[in-house]
Amino acid sequence: MSVQTQIPAGAAMTRSASAGGPPIKMVARDVKVYYGAKQALKGINLEIQENRVMALIGPSGCGKSTFLRCLNRMNDTIENCRVEGLIALDGEDVYGKNIDAVQLRARVGMVFQKPNPFPKSIYDNIAYGPRIHGMATHRDEVDEIVTKSLERAGLWNEVKDRLREPGTGLSGGQQQRLCIARAIAVSPEVILMDEPCSALDPIATAHIEELIDELRENYTIVIVTHNMQQAARVSQKTAFFHLGDMVECDDTEEIFTNPRDERTQGYITGRYG
């Protein structure tokens, strides 16, 4: 995998707020992704604000998940994948030579489409990350992290008497909240969510959406969703992707009520997608 790390002219990274808005947590500048000879992303430019929810919408295969995986270098694990351009977290190039991808993924956590708890107890699912990252050595420290993570994920009251039972024994919605708790346990700054509700029923989906709204008080969240109503409910900013391009990004209300590009208009009104 090769990465171009030169910062494009005029793309100096700062955490100062743009136009008086929230500080910028992550920045993408001219990000291109290739799978072998096939280009999947065509020069994405995007700013992700701190303590906000950014929704990525668009038809299947348009590059949403590919872009999401760039933010914490999950594409490193894909053979023949090449990333060009710049992605910065707090002004630092995440593809820089001095960046440890494992440590980056602790700062930029990820929740996947299908709940994927480890084949361990509920307790050990949460404790695993803090232990391997050296965040807790004593049992009482681990206990505190497990409790707080499950509380923040809205799961503590449902599992507090079942902590030694397998995480795989929970319902689908509970498993997804367990995965969110697992991500929270290593104190990330950003949480990436790749269609986190697509495998869940409406009640479990509502729980996750409520949780996302609560979590943004402490975390920056980027969510890929095929559900436009969900994007409208949970996000403050929305970016529309189409055929590898980021067509436009604006306040969510503007995207859904007054899009600037006819491709966005066509997608949100159901003419294609």
C-alpha positions in Angstrom: 0.0 0.0 0.0 1.4 3.4 -1.0 0.3 6.7 0.5 1.0 10.2 -0.6 1.4 12.3 2.5 2.3 15.7 1.1 -0.2 18.3 2.3 -1.8 20.0 -0.8 -1.3 23.7 -1.0 -3.7 25.7 1.0 -4.8 22.7 3.1 -3.0 23.6 6.3 -4.6 21.7 9.2 -6.0 23.6 12.2 -8.5 22.8 14.9 -9.9 26.3 14.7 -13.6 26.4 13.9 -14.5 27.3 10.3 -17.0 30.1 9.9 -17.6 30.2 13.6 -18.7 26.5 13.7 -17.4 23.7 15.9 -13.7 22.8 15.7 -12.6 20.6 12.9 -11.6 17.1 14.2 -10.7 15.3 10.9 -9.9 16.6 7.4 -9.8 14.8 4.1 -8.0 16.5 1.2 -8.0 15.1 -2.3 -8.4 11.5 -1.1 -8.3 9.0 -3.9 -8.5 5.2 -3.4 -7.7 2.5 -5.9 -8.3 -1.2 -5.7 -5.7 -2.4 -8.2 -6.4 -0.5 -11.4 -10.0 0.4 -10.4 -10.5 3.9 -8.8 -13.0 3.8 -6.0 -12.7 7.4 -4.7 -12.0 10.4 -6.9 -10.5 13.2 -4.8 -12.6 13.6 -1.7 -12.5 16.8 0.3 -14.3 16.8 3.6 -14.2 18.4 7.0 -15.6 16.5 10.0 -16.6 18.7 13.0 -15.9 17.8 16.6 -18.8 16.4 18.7 -21.1 16.3 15.7 -22.6 13.4 13.7 -21.6 13.3 10.0 -23.8 11.1 7.8 -22.5 9.6 4.6 -25.3 8.8 2.2 -25.5 7.6 -1.4 -26.3 4.6 -3.6 -24.6 1.2 -3.0 -21.1 1.1 -4.3 -20.6 4.8 -4.4 -17.6 4.9 -2.1 -19.1 5.7 1.4 -17.7 2.7 3.2 -14.4 2.9 1.3 -14.0 6.5 2.6 -15.0 5.6 6.1 -12.3 2.9 6.2 -9.7 5.4 5.1 -10.3 7.4 8.3 -8.8 4.7 10.6 -6.7 2.9 8.0 -8.9 -0.2 7.8 -8.1 -0.2 4.1 -4.5 -1.2 5.1 -5.8 -4.7 5.5 -7.1 -4.9 1.9 -4.7 -6.3 -0.7 -4.0 -4.1 -3.7 -5.6 -1.1 -2.0 -3.8 2.2 -2.5 -4.7 5.5 -0.8 -3.6 8.9 -2.0 -4.1 12.4 -0.6 -4.3 13.5 3.0 -6.4 12.5 6.0 -5.6 14.3 9.2 -6.7 13.9 12.8 -6.2 17.0 14.9 -3.9 18.3 12.2 -1.7 15.1 12.0 -1.5 13.0 8.9 -2.9 9.6 9.9 -0.9 7.9 7.2 2.4 9.5 8.4 5.4 7.3 9.0 5.3 7.9 12.7 1.7 6.8 13.1 1.0 3.4 14.6 -2.2 2.1 12.9 -3.2 0.1 16.0 -3.0 3.2 18.2 -4.8 5.2 15.5 -7.7 2.7 15.7 -7.9 3.1 19.4 -8.4 6.9 18.8 -10.7 6.3 15.8 -12.9 3.3 16.7 -15.2 1.4 14.4 -18.6 -0.3 14.7 -19.5 -2.6 11.8 -22.7 -3.4 9.9 -23.1 -6.8 11.5 -22.6 -7.0 15.3 -19.3 -8.9 15.9 -18.8 -9.5 19.6 -15.7 -11.5 20.4 -16.4 -15.2 21.4 -15.8 -14.1 25.0 -17.9 -13.1 28.0 -19.6 -9.7 28.0 -17.1 -8.5 30.5 -14.1 -9.7 28.5 -15.4 -8.1 25.3 -15.1 -4.7 27.0 -12.0 -5.4 29.0 -9.9 -6.7 26.1 -9.1 -3.4 24.5 -8.1 -1.5 27.7 -5.9 -4.5 28.7 -3.9 -4.7 25.4 -3.5 -1.0 25.2 -2.2 -0.9 28.8 -5.0 1.4 30.0 -5.7 -0.6 33.1 -3.6 -3.1 35.1 -5.6 -3.6 38.3 -8.9 -5.5 38.4 -10.8 -2.5 39.9 -9.6 -0.2 37.1 -10.8 -2.7 34.5 -14.1 -3.1 36.4 -14.6 0.7 36.3 -14.0 0.9 32.6 -16.3 -2.0 31.9 -19.1 -0.5 34.0 -18.8 3.0 32.5 -18.6 1.7 28.9 -21.7 -0.4 29.3 -23.5 2.5 30.9 -22.5 4.9 28.1 -23.7 2.3 25.6 -27.1 2.1 27.4 -26.6 -1.6 28.1 -25.5 -1.8 31.8 -29.0 -2.4 33.3 -29.7 -5.2 30.9 -26.4 -7.1 31.4 -25.1 -6.2 34.9 -26.1 -9.6 36.3 -24.8 -11.5 33.2 -21.3 -10.2 32.7 -19.7 -13.6 32.7 -22.1 -14.9 30.0 -21.1 -15.0 26.3 -21.5 -11.7 24.4 -22.8 -13.8 21.5 -25.8 -14.8 23.6 -27.3 -11.3 23.5 -30.0 -10.1 21.1 -28.8 -8.5 17.9 -29.5 -5.0 19.1 -27.8 -5.7 22.4 -24.8 -7.2 20.6 -24.4 -4.0 18.6 -24.6 -1.9 21.7 -21.9 -4.2 23.2 -19.7 -3.5 20.2 -20.3 0.2 20.7 -19.3 -0.2 24.4 -16.2 -2.1 23.3 -15.3 0.8 21.0 -15.9 3.3 23.8 -13.8 1.3 26.3 -10.4 2.5 24.8 -11.5 6.2 25.0 -11.7 7.0 21.3 -12.0 10.5 20.0 -13.9 9.5 16.9 -16.4 6.6 16.3 -17.0 5.3 12.8 -20.2 3.4 12.2 -20.8 1.5 9.0 -24.5 1.0 8.6 -24.8 0.0 12.3 -28.6 -0.6 12.2 -29.0 -2.4 8.9 -29.2 -5.9 10.6 -31.5 -4.7 13.4 -35.3 -4.5 13.9 -37.0 -1.1 14.3 -37.0 -1.1 18.1 -33.2 -1.9 18.3 -32.6 0.7 15.6 -34.4 3.3 17.7 -32.1 2.4 20.7 -29.0 2.8 18.6 -30.2 6.2 17.2 -30.9 7.5 20.7 -27.5 6.3 21.8 -25.8 8.1 18.8 -27.4 11.3 19.9 -26.1 10.9 23.4 -22.6 9.8 22.4 -22.0 12.9 20.3 -21.6 14.9 23.5 -18.3 13.1 24.1 -17.3 11.8 20.6 -17.2 12.8 17.0 -19.2 10.3 15.0 -19.2 9.4 11.3 -22.0 7.1 10.1 -22.6 5.4 6.8 -26.3 4.7 6.3 -28.5 3.6 3.4 -31.5 4.9 5.4 -32.1 8.6 4.5 -34.6 9.0 7.3 -32.0 7.8 9.8 -29.4 10.3 8.4 -32.0 13.1 8.8 -32.7 12.0 12.4 -29.2 11.5 13.8 -26.8 13.8 11.9 -26.0 17.4 11.9 -24.0 17.3 8.6 -24.6 15.0 5.6 -22.3 14.3 2.7 -23.7 12.7 -0.5 -21.5 10.3 -2.4 -22.1 9.2 -6.0 -19.9 7.1 -8.3 -16.8 7.7 -6.2 -17.3 11.5 -5.9 -18.4 13.5 -2.9 -21.1 15.5 -4.6 -21.9 17.9 -1.8 -21.8 18.3 2.0 -23.9 20.6 4.0 -26.0 20.9 7.1 -28.3 17.9 7.1 -31.5 20.0 6.9 -30.1 21.8 3.8 -29.2 18.6 2.1 -32.7 17.1 2.5 -34.7 20.3 1.8 -32.5 22.4 -0.5 -29.8 20.3 -2.2 -27.5 22.3 -4.6 -26.8 19.4 -7.0 -29.5 17.7 -9.1 -27.8 14.3 -8.4 -28.5 14.8 -4.7 -32.0 15.9 -5.4 -32.6 12.8 -7.6 -31.3 10.5 -4.9 -33.2 11.9 -1.9 -36.5 12.0 -4.0 -36.0 8.3 -4.9 -35.4 8.8 -8.7 -32.4 6.5 -8.4 -30.4 4.7 -5.8 
